[in-house]
Amino acid sequence: MKIAAISQRGTKKDFVDLYVLLQKYTLDEMLKAFEKKYTGTSYQKLHILKSLVYFDDAENDPEPDYISPIKWEDVKNLLTSSAM
């Protein structure tokens, strides 16, 4: 699940994948699926939300291959607005 991946390492590719998923699902829907999948696992929801907008480690990652053009700034803007 992309939310778990971002909370652990936050690569640019993971953020872009989540951006694409946000075109179909709301962040709330994805968080509910995350909570259902990881029932019984200890995690901090605040940590999850903060990791969705922590882009520092991903800034220098190489650009992933895109099927259609995506701007990194658009990815950051959508994730930031969705997490607020």
ABEGO torsion letter per residue (X at the ends): XAAAAAAAAGBAAAAAAAAAAAAABBAAAAAAAAAAAABGBBBBAAAAAAAAABAAAAAABBBBBBABBBBAAAAAAAAAAAAX
